[in-house]
Amino acid sequence: FTFRFNRRNSQRRGLLFYRLLEQAIQLDPVPVTAIVGGRP
């Protein structure tokens, strides 16, 4: 998780949402079994 943004000291609160969207688009989708730890 590479999201680093100090939302408390931010002058522009909209950047928080913008950067979250930006990173969500860049990352490949992860299957639920990889997160939960299903059968190998």
C-alpha positions in Angstrom: 0.0 0.0 0.0 1.9 3.0 -1.3 -0.7 5.7 -0.5 1.1 8.5 1.5 -0.8 11.7 1.8 -1.1 13.9 4.9 -4.8 14.7 4.8 -4.8 16.7 8.0 -2.3 19.3 6.8 -3.6 19.3 3.3 -4.7 22.6 1.8 -6.7 20.8 -0.9 -8.8 17.9 0.5 -9.9 16.9 -3.0 -6.4 15.6 -3.7 -6.9 12.8 -1.2 -9.8 11.4 -3.3 -8.0 12.1 -6.5 -4.8 10.2 -5.5 -6.9 7.3 -4.2 -8.5 7.0 -7.6 -5.2 7.4 -9.4 -3.6 4.5 -7.5 -6.7 2.3 -7.9 -6.4 2.7 -11.6 -2.7 1.9 -11.7 -2.9 -1.3 -9.7 -3.9 -4.7 -11.1 -7.0 -6.3 -9.6 -6.3 -8.8 -6.9 -8.6 -11.9 -6.6 -10.4 -12.4 -3.3 -8.7 -15.8 -2.8 -5.3 -14.0 -2.7 -6.5 -11.7 0.0 -8.4 -14.2 2.1 -5.9 -17.0 1.6 -8.0 -19.7 -0.2 -6.7 -23.0 -1.4 -3.2 -22.9 -3.0 
